[in-house]
Amino acid sequence: MTKKLYYDDVYQTEFSSKVIKSNHDESGYFVVLQETAFYPTGGGQPFDKGTLHDINVLRVEEVDGEIRHYMETSINVKEVNGVIDWDRRFDHMQQHAGQHILTAAFEDNLGYKTLSFHLGEEICAIDLDTSSLTDEEIHIAETLANKIILENRPILTKWVDKKEELSGFHLRKELAVSEDIRLVIIPEYDYNGCGGTHPRSTGEVSLLKILTSEKQKKYTRVQFVCGGRVTRQLHQKNEVIQTLTTQLSARQEMIPNAVLRLLHNTKELEEQVKDLSNKLIRYEVKERLDNAVKWNGFFLISTIFQDRTLSELQTLARDLITYPDVIVMFITEHQEKLQLVCARSENTNINVNSVLKEVLPLINGKGGGKPFFVQGGGDRMLPPDQVMEELMRVLTHQVL
């Protein structure tokens, strides 16, 4: 079994070890070492990265009781020098310790247990056993968590041989193992069975910031960051604010009002555009009725458009069939797609739904509707004028 150096000294970044196994599995080429400082994925915490013999370690996983280091290329030596990516390791230490502190703050002060923990590349999340969470409760938990961080309390680890020896500890969650138990302890605050990496004191977490809370089905997901990630979040948000202050010509504290005004103005403009579009369609309806072809006792309006939206054609067709004896056949072409709208006046007996359904297979299309109004679309497997010819062929067969 590989000796886990990260449990002896979490701050150790370099080591040497013998290679005791190299092989391939479905995840790639890997090596197993006699001892390692690389932490494998586990307990919601991602794996360490770094190098072995100057070759990149891509992933580290514990599989079938052995710690596998998945390598960028193969290693043909009996002993390797390992170097841990310290920035990644320390970031994970900050986030994981921060999670312990935040979980305790929510549970001890508000009674909300943590159901799960995810340490992501940019943001961490805990799922709380509550269906709702107020802004005041978030503030209470965040304030307490940062108080514990600023107090710079020690973070201790302790190994316990068997579960029976835990009677003196008030553990926060059920243990997954019954022996060789590793405890992570913040005295008089938090006691947890945990196999992750943590700093020596809460002060090294530096700072914790809750970003969002989101209601899921029966729980609430809280997203947060700690340490260096807080600085990165602040930098990103500051860049956004600086951009908005320039584009909106507004000071930072005035941005919300400026955005509300912009949204209001945009909504008014959209209403104006919609009103003008409807007026244009009414003019277009008159023009198309005037130019309609007299066909078998009907007024036939068949047109092929380029890049006309389906919603516009639907509106135009609906207005046209308010007049008697009208049949509408519209096709619009956009890139490699065709969209079709077929409609007829209420006083006619033509089933345009069946007309379209007979033609749609020619363009690998789908669609549907009612006997008097139908729409569909498909691939440009035929030129649009040829599709129109097919529509007219089926329509003629139905009328005659």
C-alpha positions in Angstrom: 0.0 0.0 0.0 1.3 3.5 -0.9 2.3 5.6 2.0 0.3 8.9 2.0 2.8 11.6 2.6 0.1 14.3 2.5 -1.2 13.0 5.8 2.3 13.4 7.4 2.9 16.9 6.1 0.3 18.7 4.0 2.8 21.4 3.2 5.3 19.0 1.6 5.6 19.8 -2.1 8.5 17.6 -3.2 9.4 14.0 -2.6 11.2 11.0 -4.1 9.7 7.5 -4.4 10.1 4.1 -6.0 7.7 3.1 -8.8 6.1 -0.2 -7.8 3.7 -0.5 -10.7 2.9 1.0 -14.1 0.0 0.0 -16.3 -2.9 1.1 -18.4 -6.7 1.2 -17.6 -9.7 2.8 -19.3 -8.5 6.2 -18.0 -5.0 5.9 -19.5 -1.4 5.2 -18.4 -0.7 5.3 -14.7 2.0 4.6 -12.1 1.7 3.5 -8.5 4.4 4.7 -6.1 5.8 3.4 -2.8 4.9 6.7 -1.3 3.2 9.9 -2.6 2.4 13.5 -1.7 -0.3 13.6 -4.4 -3.8 13.7 -3.0 -6.3 11.6 -5.0 -9.9 12.6 -5.6 -12.0 12.0 -2.6 -14.5 13.5 -0.1 -15.7 16.2 -2.5 -12.1 17.4 -3.0 -10.3 17.1 -6.4 -6.9 15.6 -7.0 -3.5 17.3 -6.8 -1.6 18.1 -10.0 2.1 18.4 -10.5 4.9 16.4 -12.1 6.7 13.1 -11.7 10.2 12.9 -13.2 9.3 16.2 -14.9 6.3 14.6 -16.6 2.8 16.1 -16.0 0.5 14.3 -13.6 -3.0 14.7 -15.2 -5.1 13.0 -12.6 -4.8 11.1 -9.3 -7.4 8.5 -8.3 -7.7 5.8 -5.7 -8.8 2.6 -7.5 -9.0 -0.9 -6.0 -7.0 0.2 -3.0 -4.1 1.8 -4.9 -3.3 5.4 -5.7 -3.0 5.7 -9.5 -1.1 8.7 -11.0 -2.3 9.1 -14.5 0.5 10.5 -16.6 0.9 12.6 -19.7 3.4 10.1 -21.1 4.9 6.9 -19.8 7.8 6.7 -17.3 10.6 4.3 -17.8 12.5 4.7 -14.5 12.5 2.9 -11.2 12.5 6.0 -9.0 10.9 9.4 -9.5 11.0 12.9 -8.1 7.6 14.3 -7.5 6.6 18.0 -7.3 3.2 19.1 -6.2 1.4 22.1 -7.8 1.4 24.1 -4.6 -1.0 26.8 -5.7 -3.7 24.2 -6.5 -3.0 22.3 -3.3 -3.2 25.3 -1.1 -6.4 26.6 -2.9 -8.0 23.2 -2.2 -6.9 23.4 1.5 -8.5 26.8 1.8 -11.8 25.8 0.2 -12.1 22.5 2.1 -11.4 24.1 5.5 -13.7 26.9 4.6 -16.5 24.4 3.9 -16.0 22.8 7.4 -16.3 26.3 9.0 -19.3 27.3 6.9 -21.1 24.0 7.5 -20.7 24.4 11.2 -22.0 28.0 11.1 -25.2 26.9 9.3 -25.8 23.9 11.5 -25.0 25.2 14.9 -26.7 28.6 14.5 -29.6 27.8 12.1 -30.0 24.1 12.4 -29.3 23.4 8.7 -27.2 20.3 8.0 -25.0 20.0 5.0 -26.1 17.2 2.7 -23.2 17.4 0.2 -20.1 19.4 -0.8 -18.6 20.1 -4.2 -15.2 21.8 -4.6 -15.2 23.2 -8.2 -12.5 24.8 -10.2 -13.8 28.3 -9.6 -16.7 28.0 -7.1 -17.6 25.7 -4.2 -21.0 24.6 -3.1 -22.8 23.0 -0.2 -26.3 21.6 -0.3 -28.3 22.5 2.9 -31.1 20.5 4.3 -33.6 23.3 4.0 -36.1 24.3 1.3 -35.5 28.0 1.9 -32.8 30.4 3.1 -33.2 34.1 3.8 -30.7 36.9 3.2 -30.5 37.4 7.0 -29.6 33.8 7.6 -26.9 33.9 4.9 -25.5 37.0 6.6 -25.5 35.3 10.0 -23.6 32.2 8.7 -21.1 34.2 6.7 -20.3 36.6 9.6 -19.7 33.7 12.0 -17.6 31.8 9.5 -15.3 34.9 9.0 -15.2 35.4 12.8 -13.8 31.9 13.2 -11.3 32.5 10.4 -10.1 35.8 11.9 -9.7 34.1 15.3 -7.0 32.0 13.7 -8.0 28.9 15.5 -5.8 25.7 15.1 -7.0 23.0 12.7 -5.9 19.7 14.2 -5.9 16.2 12.8 -6.2 13.0 14.9 -6.2 9.3 14.0 -8.6 7.0 15.8 -8.2 3.2 15.4 -11.8 2.2 15.9 -15.2 3.8 15.9 -15.8 2.8 19.5 -13.0 5.3 20.5 -15.0 8.3 19.3 -17.3 8.7 22.3 -15.6 11.9 23.4 -16.2 13.6 20.1 -19.4 15.2 18.8 -19.0 14.4 15.1 -21.0 16.4 12.6 -21.8 13.5 10.3 -21.9 9.8 10.1 -18.5 8.1 9.3 -18.0 6.1 6.1 -15.4 3.9 7.8 -15.3 2.0 11.1 -11.5 2.0 11.7 -8.4 4.0 10.9 -10.5 7.1 11.2 -9.0 10.5 10.6 -10.6 13.4 12.4 -10.2 17.1 11.5 -10.8 19.3 14.5 -11.3 23.0 15.1 -11.4 22.9 18.9 -14.7 24.0 20.5 -16.2 24.5 17.1 -16.1 21.6 14.6 -15.3 17.9 14.8 -15.4 15.9 11.5 -14.2 12.6 10.1 -12.4 13.8 6.9 -9.7 12.6 4.6 -9.0 15.9 2.9 -6.2 18.4 3.1 -6.5 21.4 5.4 -4.2 24.2 6.6 -2.8 24.4 10.2 -5.2 27.2 11.2 -8.4 28.9 10.2 -6.5 32.1 9.6 -4.9 30.5 6.5 -8.4 30.3 4.9 -8.1 34.1 4.9 -11.7 35.0 4.0 -15.0 33.4 3.0 -17.7 34.9 0.8 -21.1 33.4 0.0 -21.9 34.2 -3.6 -25.4 32.9 -4.2 -28.1 30.6 -2.8 -30.4 28.7 -5.0 -33.5 26.6 -4.1 -33.4 23.1 -5.5 -36.2 20.5 -5.0 -36.0 19.9 -1.2 -32.8 21.6 -0.4 -30.9 24.9 -0.9 -27.5 25.1 -2.7 -25.1 27.7 -1.4 -22.2 28.7 -3.5 -19.1 30.3 -1.9 -15.4 30.9 -2.3 -12.5 31.2 0.1 -9.0 32.7 0.2 -7.5 33.6 -3.1 -10.7 32.9 -4.9 -12.4 35.8 -3.1 -9.8 38.1 -4.5 -10.3 36.7 -8.0 -14.1 37.1 -7.7 -13.6 40.7 -6.5 -11.3 41.4 -9.4 -13.8 40.0 -12.0 -16.7 41.8 -10.5 -14.7 45.1 -10.3 -13.9 44.7 -14.0 -17.6 44.3 -14.8 -18.5 47.3 -12.7 -15.9 49.5 -14.3 -17.2 48.5 -17.8 -20.8 49.3 -16.8 -19.9 52.6 -15.2 -18.3 53.6 -18.5 -21.0 52.2 -20.8 -23.9 53.6 -18.7 -22.2 56.8 -17.8 -23.1 56.2 -14.1 -21.3 55.9 -10.9 -21.1 52.5 -9.2 -23.9 53.2 -6.8 -26.2 54.4 -9.6 -25.7 51.3 -11.9 -28.9 49.5 -10.6 -31.1 52.5 -11.4 -29.3 53.1 -14.8 -30.0 49.4 -15.7 -33.6 49.7 -14.7 -34.0 52.8 -16.9 -32.3 51.0 -19.8 -34.6 48.0 -19.4 -37.7 50.2 -19.3 -36.6 52.1 -22.4 -35.8 48.8 -24.2 -39.3 47.5 -23.4 -40.9 50.7 -24.7 -38.9 50.4 -27.9 -39.8 46.8 -28.4 -43.5 47.7 -28.1 -43.0 50.4 -30.7 -41.3 48.0 -33.0 -44.0 45.5 -32.5 -46.7 48.1 -33.2 -44.9 49.2 -36.4 -44.4 45.6 -37.5 -48.2 45.0 -37.1 -48.9 48.1 -39.2 -46.5 46.9 -41.9 -48.2 43.5 -42.0 -51.6 45.1 -42.3 -50.3 47.0 -45.4 -48.7 43.8 -46.7 -52.0 41.9 -46.2 -53.8 44.4 -48.5 -51.0 44.3 -51.1 -51.0 40.5 -51.2 -54.8 40.3 -51.4 -54.7 42.7 -54.3 -52.1 40.5 -56.1 -53.6 37.1 -55.2 -54.0 34.6 -58.0 -57.6 33.5 -58.8 -57.3 29.7 -58.7 -60.2 27.2 -58.8 -62.5 29.7 -57.2 -60.0 30.6 -54.5 -57.6 33.5 -53.9 -54.2 31.8 -53.8 -51.3 33.5 -52.2 -48.1 31.5 -52.5 -44.8 33.1 -51.8 -41.2 32.1 -51.1 -39.3 34.3 -48.7 -35.6 34.6 -47.7 -34.8 34.9 -44.0 -38.3 35.8 -42.9 -39.1 34.7 -39.4 -41.7 32.0 -38.9 -43.6 34.2 -36.4 -44.0 36.9 -39.0 -45.3 34.5 -41.6 -47.8 33.1 -39.0 -49.1 36.6 -38.3 -49.4 37.4 -42.0 -51.2 34.2 -42.8 -53.6 34.6 -39.9 -54.5 38.1 -41.1 -55.0 36.9 -44.7 -57.4 34.1 -43.9 -59.7 36.4 -42.1 -60.9 37.2 -45.6 -63.1 34.6 -47.4 -61.9 32.1 -50.0 -58.1 32.6 -49.3 -55.5 29.9 -49.5 -52.0 30.7 -48.2 -48.8 28.8 -49.0 -45.6 30.3 -47.5 -42.0 29.1 -47.5 -39.1 30.9 -45.8 -35.5 29.8 -46.4 -32.8 30.4 -43.8 -29.3 28.9 -44.3 -29.9 25.2 -44.9 -33.4 25.1 -43.4 -36.9 25.6 -44.8 -40.0 26.6 -42.8 -43.5 26.4 -44.1 -46.9 27.9 -43.2 -50.1 26.8 -44.9 -53.5 28.3 -44.1 -57.0 28.7 -45.5 -60.2 30.7 -44.8 -62.9 29.4 -42.5 -65.4 29.1 -45.4 -63.3 26.6 -47.3 -63.1 22.8 -46.8 -59.5 22.3 -47.7 -57.4 20.4 -45.1 -54.0 22.2 -45.3 -52.7 20.0 -42.4 -52.9 16.9 -44.7 -51.3 18.9 -47.6 -48.3 19.8 -45.5 -47.9 16.3 -43.9 -47.6 14.8 -47.4 -44.8 17.2 -48.4 -42.8 17.3 -45.2 -41.1 13.9 -45.6 -39.4 15.3 -48.8 -37.4 17.7 -46.6 -37.0 15.4 -43.6 -39.4 17.7 -41.8 -41.8 17.8 -38.9 -44.8 19.9 -38.2 -48.5 20.0 -37.4 -51.5 22.1 -36.7 -55.2 22.2 -37.5 -57.1 21.6 -40.8 -57.2 25.4 -41.4 -53.7 26.4 -40.2 -50.4 24.4 -40.0 -46.7 25.1 -39.9 -43.6 22.9 -40.1 -39.9 22.9 -41.1 -37.1 20.7 -42.3 -33.8 20.5 -44.2 -33.2 22.1 -47.5 -33.1 18.8 -49.3 -35.0 20.3 -52.2 -35.0 23.9 -53.6 -37.8 26.0 -52.1 -39.5 26.4 -55.5 -39.6 22.7 -55.9 -41.2 22.3 -52.5 -43.8 24.9 -53.5 -44.5 22.8 -56.6 -45.1 19.8 -54.4 -47.5 21.7 -52.1 -49.5 22.9 -55.1 -49.6 19.4 -56.6 -51.0 17.9 -53.3 -53.4 20.9 -53.0 -54.6 20.5 -56.5 -55.2 16.8 -56.0 -57.3 17.6 -52.9 -59.3 20.4 -54.5 -60.0 18.5 -57.8 
